[in-house]
C-alpha cells in the first residue's frame, strides 16, 4: 500500500487495537490516551504499521525519531504500568512523553520511504 488514506490507517488501527466500532477514531485521536496503547505495545504498533503499509519509519538516514518528529528528549509511549513505579519513585526525568495521534502516524506513513525487499 503506497499512499493509504486516513480511513485506511484508522481501519488498520481499529483492527490492531481491537477497538469497537462504536468508538470514534479521528486524526486527533491519541493512540496512548484514547486507544490505550503504551510501552512495548506501542513499539509493536509501529513495527506492525511498517509491515502492513510497507514503509520504513526507521529509515537509517533519518531514524524513527526524526520521521515521527520527536525532539531529542521526547519519546512516544510511556512505560507500561508494571514498570512505571520505579520511574515515579525516582523523581523527575528529562524524558517527555508525547502522545502520538492517528493523524501524526498517518502523516509519517505517507512521508516514510518504502521498505526495501530483503
PyMOL commands that set and color helices and strands:
alter all, ss='L'
color gray80, all
select helices_A, chain A and resi 6-17+39-53+63-67+81-89+102-111
alter helices_A, ss='H'
color red, helices_A
select strands_A, chain A and resi 55-56+74-76+96-98+113-114
alter strands_A, ss='S'
color yellow, strands_A
deselect
rebuild
show_as cartoon
